[in-house]
């Protein structure tokens, strides 16, 4: 497998972890930020909303860019968003940072899948996407 496929897999893993890790941390987030557990749970919905809004907008905005540039820009958004999450002093800052982080999610998987299939032989395309 090409090295670039491993980079795409690492990016996909990071995005997947970011999406779901909050579920296991609801009690801690709730306690640390002084909000109810259900309010902390809204951080999951905020991320999902960011994916729904961000994927079409970023796909349209970056449609004419080279794919490598798109993937690097998306990882920059993702990294900055996660840094903002880690440093968030309050609930609304964390919510905004999670929404920003989620913007990269859908477009990364769409563009990443296309790039992955272009890196391998035709009989390995399904494996590359997986």
N, C-alpha and C positions, 0 to 999 in steps of 0.2 A: 504494500500500500504506500502511496506517496506521503511524504512528510506533511504536506498541506492538509491531507485528510485528518491526520492526528490533531492538527491545530483547529480544524473545524469541529472535531469531536470534543476537544477541550472547551471550546466556546459554547457548544451546545450543552455540555454538562454544567458549565457555570451558570448559564441562563436557566436551566432546569432547576438547579439547586436554589437559585435566587427566588424563583417562582414559588417553590414549595416549602422552603425552610421556615418561613414565618409560622406555618401551621404548628410546628413543634415548639415554637417560642411564645405562643400567645400569652401564657401566664406571666412569663418574665417581662414581655413587652408591656403588658397591661400594668404590672406592678411598677416598672421603671418609669413609665410615662404618666402614671396616675390616671389611666382611663379604664373603662370596663373591658371585660374580656370580649364582649361583642363588638365594642368599638375597635379593639385591637384586631379582631377578625375582619373588620372592614378594610384593613390593609391588604388583604387577599383580593377583595373586590376592586380596590383601587388599582392594584397591579393588573387585574384582568381588563379593567377599563382602559388602562394605558396601552395594553396590547391591541385592543379593538380600535382605539383611536390612532395609535402610532403606526401600526403596520400599513394601512392604506396611505397615510400621509407621507411616511418616509419612503415607501415604495414609489410613489408618484414623484417625490422630490429628488430621488436619487436614480430614477429610471435610466437616465442617459450617462450616468457615471460608470467608470470601469468597475467591474464586480469586486476586484481586490480592494479598491478604494472604498467602496460601499461597506464591505465587511470590516475594514479597519475603522471606519468612521462609526459604525454601529458598536464595535467593541469599545471605542473611546466613550461613546454615550453611556454604554453599559457600565464601564469602569467608573466614570465620574458619578453616575447615579448611585452606584454601590458605595463609593466613598462618601457621598452625601448622606446615604442611609446610615453608615457607620458613625458619622459625626452629628447626626440629627439631634438637636437638643429638646425637641418636643414632638408631639404627635403629628401636627400638620406639616412640619418640615419632613418628617419621615414619610408621610403619605405622599407629599409632592415628589420626594426623591424616588420612592417606589414607582410612581407613575412615570417619571422620567426614565428610569431604568427599564421599565416595561416597553417603552416606545421602540427599543431596539429588537425586542423579542421576535415578533412575527416576521419582520423583514429579514432578520438574520437567518431564520430557518428557511424562508423562501429562497433567498439568494444563495445561502449555503448549500442547499440541496442541488441547485442548478450547477454551482461550481463543483460540488463533489462528483456529480455524474460526468462532468467534463474532464475529470482527472484520471479516469480509469477506462479500461477497455469496455466495449458495449456489454459483454457478458457479466461484468462486475458492477453495473450501475446500481442495482438494488442493494447490494452489499455496501456500496459507497454511501448511499443515503442512510442506510441503517446505522 
